[in-house]
C-alpha cells in the first residue's frame, strides 16, 4: 500500500511539475519528424497482463515498431532529438502516466515485449509477480545497453543469451529483496546516474561475450 501511494503521489506531482517540459518535448518530436510524439508498444505487466507502454518517439516511424517486435541494437532510425532523449532518459517521461494508471510502478523490473517473456517462462513468472517499473537495478546496470548491442556481432543473440539472463538475475533478486526503503534507494541511485554519475556496470564483460 505504501508503494502504491508513493507511485500515485510522485507520478501525479511529477506530471504537474514537469508538464511544461513534457509539452516542449512532445512539440519538438512532432515538428522534427513525421509521426506523433508518442511511441506505444505492448509490454507484459503484473501477472502477465498486457498493457501499452508509452514513450516519447525517438525513431522515425515504421509499422513494425508498433507491434510486439523488438530489434535489439537498432539505431539507424534514431532521430537527432531522439538521441538526446535516449541519452538523458527523457523519452521515458510518458511512463509517469503508466504509473498513475497502475500499469507500472516507479520501481520494478523493466517490462518486456511478449516475445522475450516466452523465454525462461518459470523465471518470468517470478518477475511478473510484481508491477514492472520505470527503473530497477537492471536498467541502471545496463544503462548503455543500446551501445552494447550496436557493437555486438549478433545483437539479437547477445540480448537473448547474455543480457536477458543477467537482467533476470537482477530482477529475481529485486523481487526477493524488495522493500519500501530499497525502492527509495533505487530511485536515488537512478537520479544520480542520469544526472551525471555512472555506476560501474558489466559493460566490458558483456561486450566481450557478444563479440567473437
Helices and strands as residue ranges (DSSP letters): H 2-17, H 19-32, E 38-44, G 46-48, E 50-56, G 63-66, H 80-88, G 90-92, H 95-101, E 105-107, H 114-117, H 121-127, E 133-135, H 137-141, H 145-150, H 155-158, I 159-163, H 164-177, H 180-194, H 203-209
